[in-house]
């Protein structure tokens, strides 16, 4: 099974499980969850990224896709690297905090987010299934919101730290 198919299967199972848990009961409104003052607006900034993004890198084009899913309860991010490998992250609000679960071949990483001005920073909180695919686990990531069409994204895993500058694409393939 390819990484992309495995990632799609994982997301489907997560979303199906969430739906089954709420069967017969309408889901809560995401905005109803209390949020600490320092994180107010962080999740809204993530939802505002919905659409397609691209960054030119020395190794080729990196693509980002953000999609608001689960009736607004989650933001799904898909990263497609120049070699066509993919990673996904799911962003949610839990107990008033912004969280990310990042899925890769190596493991699943839970990161807790904090909004600091125009930057949303995530720090590693837990590593699940660590080491299954080799390579370093994601330790931190950050979004810097430049404007509605420009985004800087930083990833740190092991001793590697990568910063990419993304531009929103006009084409919306999500609809």
N, C-alpha and C positions, 0 to 999 in steps of 0.2 A: 504494500500500500504506500503510495507517495505521501510526502509530508503534507501536501496541500489537501489530499483526500482525508488524511488523519485529522488535520486541523479542522476541516469542515465537519467531520463526524463528531469531534469533541464539542464544537460549538452547538451542533444540533442536539447532542445529548444534554448539554447544560441547559439549553433553552427548553427542550422537551421536559426535562425534570422540573424546571421552574414552573412550566405551564401545568404539569400534573399536580404539583403541590398546591396550586391555586384552583384546581378544578372545582367548579360550582361556586366559587367565591371570586368576585371581581378583584383584580390586583390593586394594590394601593397606588395612589398617585405619587410618583417619585418626588414631586415638589413638596409633598406633605411631610417628608422626613425632616426633622430638625437638623440644621447645619450650624456648626460653630462659626462665629463671626469671621475668623481668619480664612475659612474655606467658602464663604458665601460667594457664589458665582463661579466657582471652579468647575463644577459639573456642567453649568450652562456654557462655559467656554469650550468644553470638550464637545458638547452637542453642536455648537456653532461651527465645528470643523467638518461637519458632514459634507461629503463629496470626495473628489479625487485630487491628489496632489502629486507633484513630481520634483525630483532633485537630480541634477546632473552631478555625477561623481567621477573620479578618475577611472573607476572600474565600470562605469556605465550608468544607465538611468535607474534610479530607485523610485518606486511608486508607493504611495500611501492611499488607502481608501478608508474613510470613516463612514459608518452607518449607524444611525440611531435605531435600535432594535428593542424588542420586548415592550412595546407600547411606551417607549421613552425610558424604560428602566435600565438600559445598558447602552453603551457606545462600543461598537465593534470596530477595531482597527486591524487592517490587513496590510502588512509590509511585504512588497515583492522586490526582491533583490535583482541585480543585473543577471545573475545566473538562474533566475526564475524560482529560486527557493523562496518560501514564504514563512512569515511568523504572524501570529495574531495576538492581540491583547484585547481584553474586555474590561471596560471601565464602568464602575457602578458607584452608587452612594449606599453605604452600609453604616447604620448607627450614626448618621450625620457626618461621616468621613468619606472622602473620595478614595476609592481603591482601584488598583489595576491587577489583573491576573494575566501574566504574559506566558504564552505557550510557545515552546521551541522543542527541537529534538532533544536537547540536553535535559530539560525539566520544565516544571511550571513554577513561576515565581510570583509571589504576592507582594505588591508594593503599596505603601500608603502614601497618598498625595497631600500636598500642602501648597496653597496658592500664596505666592509672594510677589506682589505687584503684578507685572505682566508675565510672570513665569509660574508654571505649575510643575513643581518638583516632586518626584516619587523616589522613595527610599525602600530598599528591600526589607521585607518583614518576615518572610518565610520562603523556603525552597521546598517544593513538593517533588517527589520522584527524582531527586537529584542524581545527576550523573548518568542517566539512562542513555543519552546520546553523545556523551562526551562534550568537551568544551566548557568554557566558564559560564556560570549562571549570571543573569542580568542582576547587577547590584544597584543601579540607579538609572533613572531617566528623567528628562525634563523637556517641557514644551516652553518655548518663549514665543508669545503671541506678538508678532511685529505689527500686523494689521490684518484686515479680513482676508487678504490674499497671500500673505507671507508668514511662514512658520519656521522656526528653528527647532530642531529636535536633536537631543543629545542622549546617547546611550553609553553606559559604562558596564563592562563585564570583565572581570579579571583585571589585567593591567591595560586593557584596551579601552580607549575613550574615543567615540566618534560623534562628530557634530555635522548635521546636514541641514541645508537651507532649502525649504520646500516652497513651491509656488502653486497656488490653486489652479486647477485646470478648468477651462470653461465647459467641457463636456461632462455631463452628469449621467453616468451609466447606472446609477442606483435606482432610477425610476423606470 
